[in-house]
Amino acid sequence: MSDLELTLPNILSEALPTPDTSARRKPLQSLHKPRILLLYGSVRSRSYSRLLTQEAARLLEHLGAEPRIFNPSGLPLPDDAPDDHPRVQDLLELVAWSEGQVWTSPERHGAMSAILKAQIDWIPLNSGATRPTQGKTLALMQVSGGSQSFNAVNQMRILGRWMRMVTIPNQSSVAKAFQEFDDAGRMKPSAYYDRVVDVMEELVKFTLLTRDVSDHLTDRYSERVETAAELSARVNLTRAVDVKGTLSGTQKLS
């Protein structure tokens, strides 16, 4: 690096300090169980994405987490009802409550289901001064009626990144799901089941590691610059009002 001229003329230096590693050394502050919201993408009476979600919830509880499953039945299409619709509010309250999430979708026509996408589309990127999903952990799973595929989990991974979530590396894709559950709806022992265990274990670990420092991890330079610019504009406007008021008594800016 010595042969490079270390100048950054396009950087607002006060908004880009050296990353502070002390944040990861702070003692854990949260003592409650990791709060995990699970979403699934089918309302069929025997929904394999729901059965897989329920199996994941059992594993999460065993791993010390507090899982809650959202039933998408009755949720209106995005923009087809007001935000204060009871089912929309149920979903948004769970999103705000959660520290991590699990999305499980069937693969339909080579893609994630519209039912799961509708749930995600109801979650705003911004809600006042908060971003409901930013910094939360995310695990992805899918079920297929045929051979193993990763179309749905790949699409959901893109969505997780767009929602600014910490999407864990591991994922689960259960092929021929109709063969993997018994009559009682419990998942049979298999390599697929072992992968689900791996994914839930990894999700809990990532959630425990990141939930107390998620604000630090997702603090972005571009947003700090934008905030600084907004603050500067407000300060300058206040000064302009003060100056004009001083010059003309009670006169206000039009």
Backbone bond lengths (Angstrom), bond angles and torsions (degrees), N, CA, C in turn:
res aa  C-N    CA-C-N  psi(-1)  N-CA   C-N-CA  omega(-1)  CA-C   N-CA-C  phi
1 M - - - 1.457 - - 1.527 111.98 -
2 S 1.342 116.98 -13.14 1.460 119.35 -174.61 1.513 112.31 -65.12
3 D 1.358 118.53 -22.83 1.443 120.58 -178.62 1.530 112.35 -87.05
4 L 1.337 117.46 0.85 1.452 121.25 178.43 1.524 109.80 -99.57
5 E 1.297 115.57 141.87 1.456 119.90 175.19 1.526 108.02 -78.50
6 L 1.315 116.48 113.56 1.464 120.58 -173.75 1.531 109.79 -84.29
7 T 1.311 115.19 72.58 1.459 120.81 174.55 1.525 107.97 -127.02
8 L 1.315 115.89 139.61 1.457 121.94 -179.96 1.529 108.64 -128.96
9 P 1.315 116.72 76.41 1.467 120.12 -173.88 1.527 113.44 -65.38
10 N 1.326 117.58 -20.15 1.462 120.00 -177.51 1.520 112.99 -93.84
11 I 1.324 117.22 3.24 1.456 121.73 -176.51 1.522 110.65 -101.64
12 L 1.314 116.16 135.38 1.452 121.42 169.73 1.522 106.57 -85.17
13 S 1.313 116.57 97.22 1.460 121.62 -166.84 1.519 113.21 -59.22
14 E 1.345 117.84 -36.24 1.461 118.59 -178.57 1.524 112.36 -69.10
15 A 1.343 116.02 -15.36 1.464 119.66 178.28 1.524 111.98 -96.19
16 L 1.334 117.20 2.09 1.458 120.28 -178.85 1.529 110.46 -133.07
17 P 1.329 117.12 69.71 1.458 119.24 176.24 1.524 110.96 -74.35
18 T 1.320 116.31 164.66 1.462 120.18 174.17 1.531 109.21 -62.88
19 P 1.341 118.75 133.34 1.464 120.18 -179.44 1.520 112.12 -52.24
20 D 1.317 115.34 135.57 1.464 122.60 -177.31 1.522 109.69 -92.19
21 T 1.323 116.75 108.00 1.458 120.42 -178.60 1.523 112.58 -77.68
22 S 1.326 117.53 -6.56 1.465 118.97 -179.20 1.516 111.24 -67.08
23 A 1.337 117.33 -22.07 1.461 119.93 -178.82 1.520 111.44 -60.75
24 R 1.327 116.86 -37.30 1.463 118.61 -178.01 1.529 112.08 -79.40
25 R 1.330 116.39 -10.97 1.460 118.83 179.62 1.528 112.57 -95.54
26 K 1.325 116.18 -4.60 1.451 119.44 179.50 1.524 110.17 -68.21
27 P 1.327 118.04 144.81 1.461 119.26 177.53 1.522 110.93 -63.34
28 L 1.331 115.54 149.52 1.456 119.76 179.35 1.516 109.82 -60.42
29 Q 1.321 116.03 132.50 1.455 121.28 -177.83 1.533 111.69 -95.83
30 S 1.313 116.50 -36.65 1.461 120.31 -176.99 1.523 110.26 -83.09
31 L 1.319 115.89 124.41 1.460 120.76 -179.32 1.526 112.00 -107.76
32 H 1.329 117.30 -8.19 1.465 119.67 179.45 1.531 110.25 -77.85
33 K 1.311 115.85 166.49 1.459 120.83 178.54 1.526 110.00 -65.32
34 P 1.332 117.75 145.03 1.462 119.60 175.88 1.534 110.56 -57.47
35 R 1.320 116.31 131.51 1.466 121.59 -175.96 1.527 109.37 -95.75
36 I 1.320 115.63 112.89 1.460 120.67 -174.04 1.526 110.15 -117.98
37 L 1.332 116.45 122.68 1.460 123.25 175.12 1.523 108.98 -96.43
38 L 1.327 116.27 132.04 1.467 120.97 179.90 1.529 109.74 -115.14
39 L 1.328 116.41 125.74 1.460 123.29 177.06 1.526 109.03 -113.80
40 Y 1.319 116.55 141.58 1.468 120.06 176.03 1.517 109.59 -133.03
41 G 1.346 116.01 163.69 1.460 119.41 -165.07 1.498 117.26 -117.80
42 S 1.330 118.23 39.38 1.460 120.38 177.61 1.516 109.33 -155.97
43 V 1.342 116.41 146.13 1.463 120.72 176.70 1.536 111.04 -116.03
44 R 1.316 117.35 17.77 1.463 120.93 176.02 1.525 109.74 -63.80
45 S 1.346 115.80 153.60 1.464 119.82 -179.35 1.524 111.09 -61.42
46 R 1.329 117.13 -38.56 1.469 121.00 173.00 1.520 107.18 -115.88
47 S 1.289 114.46 84.38 1.459 121.96 -177.18 1.518 108.80 -94.82
48 Y 1.310 116.60 119.63 1.462 119.48 -178.78 1.533 111.30 -74.07
49 S 1.324 116.96 -28.34 1.463 117.28 174.62 1.526 110.04 -68.25
50 R 1.343 116.80 -34.13 1.469 118.65 175.92 1.520 111.13 -69.92
51 L 1.317 117.40 -42.49 1.468 120.52 179.15 1.528 111.15 -62.24
52 L 1.326 116.24 -40.06 1.467 119.64 177.83 1.525 110.30 -67.04
53 T 1.319 116.61 -37.82 1.460 121.24 177.24 1.525 111.04 -63.29
54 Q 1.318 116.73 -43.08 1.463 120.52 178.78 1.522 111.32 -64.51
55 E 1.328 116.59 -37.20 1.467 120.08 176.80 1.527 110.11 -65.35
56 A 1.336 115.42 -40.72 1.463 119.87 178.18 1.531 110.54 -63.74
57 A 1.326 116.87 -39.02 1.462 120.14 -179.99 1.525 111.19 -63.80
58 R 1.329 116.95 -38.58 1.473 120.15 177.10 1.526 110.16 -61.89
59 L 1.317 115.79 -43.36 1.456 120.00 179.44 1.524 111.49 -64.66
60 L 1.319 116.36 -41.64 1.464 120.39 179.24 1.523 111.34 -62.20
61 E 1.317 116.51 -40.96 1.462 119.12 178.63 1.526 110.36 -65.20
62 H 1.342 116.76 -39.66 1.464 120.48 177.08 1.531 110.76 -62.13
63 L 1.337 116.20 -33.64 1.464 121.63 -177.78 1.533 112.18 -83.42
64 G 1.314 117.34 4.01 1.455 120.38 174.61 1.503 115.34 95.77
65 A 1.327 117.50 10.14 1.460 121.08 179.72 1.527 110.46 -95.44
66 E 1.323 115.07 167.81 1.465 121.77 173.55 1.524 108.14 -111.10
67 P 1.345 118.18 100.11 1.465 120.02 -178.20 1.534 111.68 -91.13
68 R 1.315 115.42 145.13 1.462 121.96 171.79 1.519 108.09 -134.79
69 I 1.334 115.90 132.37 1.461 121.97 -177.41 1.525 109.19 -104.51
70 F 1.324 116.65 131.19 1.464 120.93 175.38 1.519 109.22 -96.05
71 N 1.325 116.30 125.84 1.464 122.64 176.49 1.528 108.30 -88.40
72 P 1.344 119.29 115.66 1.467 120.55 -174.82 1.521 114.18 -76.30
73 S 1.311 118.44 -5.07 1.464 120.80 -178.85 1.531 110.12 -60.39
74 G 1.323 116.29 128.61 1.454 121.08 179.55 1.510 114.90 89.11
75 L 1.333 117.50 -5.06 1.469 120.00 177.02 1.527 108.45 -74.05
76 P 1.333 119.03 124.32 1.476 120.06 -179.37 1.521 111.66 -70.28
77 L 1.328 114.69 163.67 1.457 119.25 174.88 1.525 109.64 -64.01
78 P 1.324 117.21 148.46 1.464 119.48 177.75 1.528 111.30 -55.01
79 D 1.325 116.48 133.76 1.462 125.04 178.52 1.533 113.22 70.47
80 D 1.334 117.65 5.63 1.462 121.09 177.97 1.524 111.68 -98.16
81 A 1.317 116.01 5.85 1.458 122.65 178.57 1.521 107.40 -157.25
82 P 1.325 117.76 158.40 1.468 119.82 178.40 1.519 111.46 -70.33
83 D 1.323 116.17 159.76 1.458 121.23 -178.75 1.524 112.91 -62.81
84 D 1.346 116.42 -21.54 1.462 118.74 -179.40 1.525 113.12 -88.34
85 H 1.332 117.06 11.31 1.469 120.46 173.84 1.531 108.44 -57.00
86 P 1.339 118.25 136.26 1.477 119.88 -174.95 1.522 114.42 -54.93
87 R 1.331 117.66 -40.80 1.469 119.16 -178.22 1.532 110.35 -71.36
88 V 1.319 117.46 -34.83 1.468 120.18 176.48 1.520 109.99 -65.06
89 Q 1.333 115.91 -42.96 1.461 119.47 178.70 1.528 111.41 -63.84
90 D 1.342 117.18 -38.05 1.460 120.11 176.48 1.522 110.64 -57.46
91 L 1.333 115.27 -45.13 1.467 120.24 -179.12 1.523 111.15 -65.91
92 L 1.319 117.25 -47.40 1.463 120.27 -176.29 1.521 112.07 -66.03
93 E 1.330 117.15 -34.13 1.463 119.93 176.85 1.528 110.99 -65.69
94 L 1.336 116.00 -39.04 1.464 119.32 178.27 1.526 111.10 -68.98
95 V 1.311 116.83 -38.04 1.474 120.50 177.47 1.522 109.83 -61.19
96 A 1.340 116.74 -45.66 1.458 120.47 179.61 1.522 111.28 -64.60
97 W 1.321 116.87 -36.33 1.471 122.09 -179.76 1.523 111.84 -68.04
98 S 1.312 117.51 -34.12 1.463 122.37 -169.45 1.516 112.49 -73.26
99 E 1.334 114.15 151.80 1.470 122.55 171.01 1.527 110.34 -110.84
100 G 1.314 116.48 -15.28 1.448 123.33 177.01 1.520 108.51 -152.26
101 Q 1.327 116.09 162.47 1.458 119.73 -178.49 1.523 110.48 -140.89
102 V 1.337 114.55 158.14 1.466 122.72 172.15 1.522 107.01 -126.57
103 W 1.330 117.03 125.49 1.457 121.30 175.64 1.526 107.79 -111.07
104 T 1.331 116.71 126.42 1.462 121.70 179.89 1.519 108.95 -127.73
105 S 1.316 116.71 122.36 1.460 120.57 -177.19 1.524 110.97 -128.12
106 P 1.334 116.81 143.69 1.461 118.29 164.55 1.526 108.82 -73.22
107 E 1.300 116.93 155.00 1.462 119.36 173.34 1.519 107.95 -91.91
108 R 1.324 116.01 120.16 1.459 122.16 179.56 1.515 109.58 -124.27
109 H 1.327 115.61 124.45 1.462 121.25 -177.32 1.519 111.07 51.99
110 G 1.326 115.98 39.25 1.457 121.06 176.71 1.506 114.57 74.27
111 A 1.341 117.09 20.37 1.460 119.26 -176.53 1.526 109.76 -147.94
112 M 1.334 116.28 171.73 1.454 120.85 172.85 1.518 108.82 -66.48
113 S 1.314 116.95 159.70 1.460 120.64 -176.46 1.524 111.60 -78.72
114 A 1.334 114.50 152.13 1.461 120.30 177.22 1.526 110.94 -64.92
115 I 1.323 116.98 -28.49 1.467 120.57 -178.81 1.522 110.57 -66.22
116 L 1.326 117.33 -42.48 1.467 119.26 177.23 1.527 110.63 -70.88
117 K 1.329 116.95 -42.04 1.473 120.15 -179.93 1.522 110.80 -60.61
118 A 1.338 117.32 -37.45 1.457 120.35 179.47 1.520 111.21 -62.76
119 Q 1.333 116.50 -38.82 1.463 119.07 178.08 1.527 110.92 -62.94
120 I 1.310 116.12 -43.82 1.467 120.41 -179.36 1.531 110.35 -66.98
121 D 1.346 116.40 -37.56 1.459 119.78 -178.85 1.524 112.63 -67.99
122 W 1.317 118.10 -20.00 1.460 120.24 176.07 1.531 111.58 -78.26
123 I 1.316 116.86 -16.35 1.471 120.36 -178.55 1.518 108.59 -84.86
124 P 1.328 118.66 117.00 1.467 119.59 -178.00 1.520 111.10 -74.62
125 L 1.322 115.61 151.39 1.468 119.71 173.90 1.514 110.14 -71.37
126 N 1.335 116.00 -32.83 1.461 121.00 177.98 1.519 109.13 -130.20
127 S 1.315 115.57 140.26 1.461 121.16 174.77 1.525 107.11 -137.79
128 G 1.336 115.11 93.23 1.456 118.84 -172.96 1.514 109.89 67.91
129 A 1.320 116.38 -123.04 1.464 120.72 -179.87 1.522 111.92 -95.57
130 T 1.324 117.57 3.18 1.456 120.39 -175.87 1.524 110.70 -115.29
131 R 1.310 115.84 153.90 1.456 122.66 171.85 1.520 106.49 -110.84
132 P 1.322 118.48 112.77 1.459 121.28 -168.33 1.524 115.09 -59.69
133 T 1.340 118.39 -27.67 1.456 119.79 -175.89 1.524 113.87 -112.12
134 Q 1.317 118.66 -11.40 1.464 120.44 -174.17 1.525 111.68 -60.52
135 G 1.330 115.47 128.44 1.456 121.05 176.65 1.511 114.66 85.29
136 K 1.331 118.00 -8.69 1.467 119.86 177.71 1.527 108.86 -79.01
137 T 1.316 116.29 149.25 1.463 120.25 178.01 1.522 110.49 -80.15
138 L 1.325 115.72 159.83 1.463 121.07 -176.89 1.517 110.50 -147.65
139 A 1.338 116.00 132.71 1.462 122.55 172.11 1.524 108.58 -118.47
140 L 1.329 116.52 146.53 1.460 121.75 -173.92 1.526 111.12 -123.25
141 M 1.346 115.14 137.92 1.458 120.57 176.41 1.530 108.82 -143.13
142 Q 1.331 115.08 155.43 1.452 119.78 174.68 1.527 110.16 -144.89
143 V 1.324 115.02 157.29 1.464 121.62 173.30 1.521 108.03 -121.43
144 S 1.319 115.44 146.83 1.459 121.37 -179.99 1.519 109.57 -129.59
145 G 1.327 115.60 148.73 1.457 120.03 176.30 1.505 112.52 -82.61
146 G 1.326 117.02 -19.04 1.452 121.79 -179.35 1.508 111.65 -119.63
147 S 1.334 115.31 -141.02 1.457 119.92 -177.36 1.522 110.65 -68.11
148 Q 1.328 115.20 164.47 1.456 120.18 -174.41 1.526 111.06 -64.35
149 S 1.303 114.72 137.34 1.460 122.27 179.87 1.518 108.29 -141.61
150 F 1.330 115.82 159.85 1.458 120.60 178.88 1.531 111.34 -126.69
151 N 1.326 116.78 17.94 1.460 120.24 -178.11 1.528 111.95 -61.30
152 A 1.326 116.38 -47.58 1.468 119.81 -175.78 1.527 111.37 -67.13
153 V 1.332 116.94 -46.10 1.471 118.38 -179.05 1.522 111.23 -66.04
154 N 1.327 117.04 -33.64 1.460 119.11 177.44 1.526 111.07 -65.72
155 Q 1.341 116.68 -41.46 1.458 119.62 177.37 1.528 111.25 -64.54
156 M 1.327 115.93 -42.79 1.462 119.47 -179.60 1.519 111.45 -66.74
157 R 1.319 117.25 -30.04 1.465 120.19 177.52 1.535 109.84 -65.43
158 I 1.322 116.94 -38.79 1.457 120.75 175.76 1.530 109.89 -62.68
159 L 1.329 116.27 -43.30 1.463 120.60 179.23 1.525 111.20 -64.08
160 G 1.334 116.23 -41.41 1.457 119.41 178.84 1.512 111.77 -60.56
161 R 1.321 116.45 -40.53 1.467 119.93 177.38 1.528 109.88 -65.51
162 W 1.328 116.63 -40.79 1.461 120.73 179.97 1.527 110.93 -64.37
163 M 1.341 116.32 -34.17 1.466 121.08 179.14 1.526 111.75 -84.12
164 R 1.339 116.56 6.89 1.469 123.79 176.61 1.529 112.15 60.94
165 M 1.307 115.36 42.16 1.456 120.34 179.60 1.525 110.21 -101.28
166 V 1.329 115.79 155.46 1.464 121.65 177.03 1.524 106.63 -88.18
167 T 1.325 115.79 90.73 1.454 121.46 -175.06 1.524 109.73 -83.79
168 I 1.319 116.84 120.74 1.465 120.12 -173.64 1.528 110.25 -69.17
169 P 1.335 118.18 154.53 1.465 121.05 -176.88 1.533 113.60 -64.86
170 N 1.323 117.49 -38.51 1.460 120.23 -175.59 1.520 111.04 -75.44
171 Q 1.337 116.36 157.05 1.454 121.87 177.84 1.521 108.37 -157.83
172 S 1.345 115.68 166.69 1.460 120.50 -177.03 1.521 110.13 -129.09
173 S 1.333 115.95 135.04 1.460 121.95 173.78 1.523 107.85 -132.68
174 V 1.320 116.75 113.94 1.462 122.51 -175.74 1.528 109.02 -100.81
175 A 1.328 116.66 111.36 1.464 122.01 179.73 1.527 110.46 -83.34
176 K 1.345 115.94 151.76 1.469 122.25 179.58 1.529 110.15 43.50
177 A 1.310 113.91 56.92 1.469 120.51 -173.03 1.520 112.54 -57.87
178 F 1.313 117.95 -27.81 1.467 120.90 -179.75 1.522 111.97 -62.47
179 Q 1.333 117.39 -18.88 1.468 121.00 178.19 1.535 112.38 -92.09
180 E 1.319 117.68 -9.88 1.464 121.09 -169.46 1.525 113.96 -99.63
181 F 1.335 117.21 0.11 1.467 120.66 -179.66 1.517 109.87 -128.29
182 D 1.337 115.32 141.07 1.464 118.98 179.95 1.532 110.34 -83.53
183 D 1.332 115.50 -177.98 1.464 120.10 -176.18 1.526 112.15 -63.24
184 A 1.314 117.18 -25.58 1.468 121.35 179.86 1.529 111.93 -85.00
185 G 1.337 116.47 -2.01 1.455 119.61 178.94 1.509 114.83 87.76
186 R 1.332 117.01 8.94 1.455 120.44 178.57 1.525 110.31 -91.84
187 M 1.336 115.20 143.23 1.461 119.77 -178.78 1.517 110.06 -75.18
188 K 1.319 115.47 135.64 1.462 121.12 -179.52 1.533 110.63 -77.97
189 P 1.335 117.06 156.05 1.474 119.58 174.98 1.525 110.48 -62.62
190 S 1.315 116.00 134.92 1.466 120.94 -179.85 1.516 108.74 -174.46
191 A 1.325 115.06 173.77 1.464 119.38 173.42 1.528 110.50 -64.37
192 Y 1.334 116.59 -31.73 1.460 120.05 176.50 1.532 110.87 -63.09
193 Y 1.325 115.67 -43.62 1.460 120.00 179.17 1.528 110.48 -62.71
194 D 1.325 116.54 -43.86 1.461 120.21 179.70 1.533 111.14 -59.96
195 R 1.334 116.57 -36.07 1.468 119.39 178.55 1.527 110.30 -67.45
196 V 1.327 117.52 -38.77 1.461 120.16 176.81 1.532 110.02 -60.29
197 V 1.328 116.48 -41.95 1.463 120.78 176.78 1.525 109.86 -58.91
198 D 1.331 116.36 -46.65 1.468 120.91 179.44 1.530 111.24 -57.38
199 V 1.327 115.95 -44.91 1.466 120.38 -176.34 1.523 110.73 -65.17
200 M 1.328 117.21 -43.65 1.463 119.44 -179.21 1.531 111.36 -68.11
201 E 1.319 116.55 -38.06 1.467 119.78 177.36 1.525 109.92 -62.93
202 E 1.320 116.86 -43.99 1.459 120.70 -179.68 1.521 110.83 -65.62
203 L 1.333 117.39 -38.75 1.459 120.71 179.23 1.521 111.16 -61.82
204 V 1.326 117.53 -45.39 1.459 120.74 -179.95 1.529 110.33 -62.81
205 K 1.326 117.29 -42.54 1.467 120.64 179.68 1.525 110.86 -62.43
206 F 1.334 117.24 -46.23 1.463 120.38 179.95 1.524 110.94 -63.90
207 T 1.323 116.55 -38.21 1.460 119.84 -179.89 1.522 111.20 -65.30
208 L 1.325 116.34 -44.12 1.460 120.28 178.62 1.528 111.44 -62.80
209 L 1.327 116.24 -36.73 1.464 120.24 -177.50 1.520 113.07 -75.40
210 T 1.333 117.52 -29.33 1.469 119.51 -169.98 1.518 115.14 -109.96
211 R 1.335 119.34 -18.95 1.465 118.18 -169.42 1.530 113.25 -64.13
212 D 1.315 118.22 -31.34 1.463 120.28 -179.94 1.523 113.10 -84.52
213 V 1.321 117.30 -10.96 1.473 120.28 -179.11 1.527 111.37 -125.10
214 S 1.334 117.43 14.69 1.465 119.68 -176.21 1.526 111.73 -62.80
215 D 1.351 117.35 -35.70 1.467 119.49 177.23 1.528 111.00 -62.44
216 H 1.332 115.80 -39.24 1.472 120.07 178.68 1.532 110.64 -68.18
217 L 1.329 116.96 -41.80 1.460 120.70 -176.54 1.523 112.50 -68.50
218 T 1.310 117.13 -30.92 1.467 120.41 -175.92 1.523 112.80 -104.75
219 D 1.317 117.83 12.65 1.459 122.45 176.12 1.523 108.42 -75.64
220 R 1.322 117.93 119.67 1.457 121.34 -169.52 1.532 112.73 -113.01
221 Y 1.315 114.64 142.27 1.460 121.30 178.98 1.525 111.56 -57.45
222 S 1.334 117.44 -47.92 1.463 120.73 -176.09 1.520 111.39 -59.76
223 E 1.332 116.50 -36.25 1.461 119.70 179.65 1.526 111.13 -75.09
224 R 1.336 116.97 -34.15 1.460 119.22 176.09 1.521 110.54 -65.64
225 V 1.331 116.55 -39.35 1.461 120.39 177.67 1.523 109.72 -64.40
226 E 1.328 116.51 -44.12 1.470 120.28 179.39 1.521 110.74 -61.72
227 T 1.323 115.91 -42.55 1.459 120.05 178.69 1.524 110.87 -63.54
228 A 1.341 115.52 -42.15 1.469 119.52 178.48 1.521 111.19 -62.33
229 A 1.333 116.31 -39.24 1.461 120.33 179.27 1.523 110.86 -66.14
230 E 1.337 116.87 -41.54 1.461 120.71 178.59 1.529 110.53 -64.54
231 L 1.341 115.66 -41.45 1.462 119.58 178.63 1.530 110.84 -62.83
232 S 1.328 115.13 -43.25 1.462 119.79 179.79 1.525 110.50 -61.84
233 A 1.344 116.44 -41.36 1.466 120.29 179.78 1.522 110.80 -63.87
234 R 1.335 115.77 -40.77 1.467 118.98 179.67 1.530 110.76 -66.45
235 V 1.346 115.89 -43.18 1.461 119.62 179.44 1.521 110.52 -62.37
236 N 1.334 116.79 -44.75 1.455 120.69 -179.80 1.522 111.48 -64.02
237 L 1.347 116.32 -37.79 1.455 119.99 178.28 1.520 110.14 -65.86
238 T 1.338 116.58 -42.03 1.460 120.80 178.38 1.524 110.74 -61.08
239 R 1.337 115.81 -42.56 1.467 119.65 179.14 1.520 110.48 -64.35
240 A 1.342 115.60 -39.59 1.464 119.09 -179.62 1.519 110.40 -64.12
241 V 1.326 116.34 -40.52 1.462 120.86 178.16 1.517 110.02 -64.07
242 D 1.344 116.85 -43.36 1.465 120.99 179.84 1.523 111.22 -61.58
243 V 1.346 115.18 -45.09 1.460 119.64 -178.33 1.522 110.29 -64.74
244 K 1.317 118.00 -47.33 1.456 121.46 -178.01 1.527 110.09 -65.50
245 G 1.362 115.11 -38.82 1.461 118.26 177.59 1.503 112.03 -64.20
246 T 1.324 116.51 -36.95 1.477 120.76 178.94 1.523 111.16 -66.79
247 L 1.341 114.93 -38.33 1.456 118.71 -177.16 1.524 112.45 -74.69
248 S 1.343 116.90 -31.59 1.460 118.56 -172.16 1.522 112.25 -127.14
249 G 1.308 116.97 26.88 1.462 119.78 176.35 1.502 111.99 68.10
250 T 1.326 116.33 -113.82 1.478 120.54 -176.29 1.520 112.19 -92.14
251 Q 1.317 118.49 7.17 1.471 120.97 -179.30 1.523 110.76 -62.03
252 K 1.309 118.14 136.77 1.459 123.19 179.89 1.524 109.94 -113.94
253 L 1.314 114.18 158.69 1.450 119.40 174.68 1.509 109.61 -68.37
254 S 1.314 117.35 136.40 1.466 120.31 178.95 1.501 109.79 -85.78
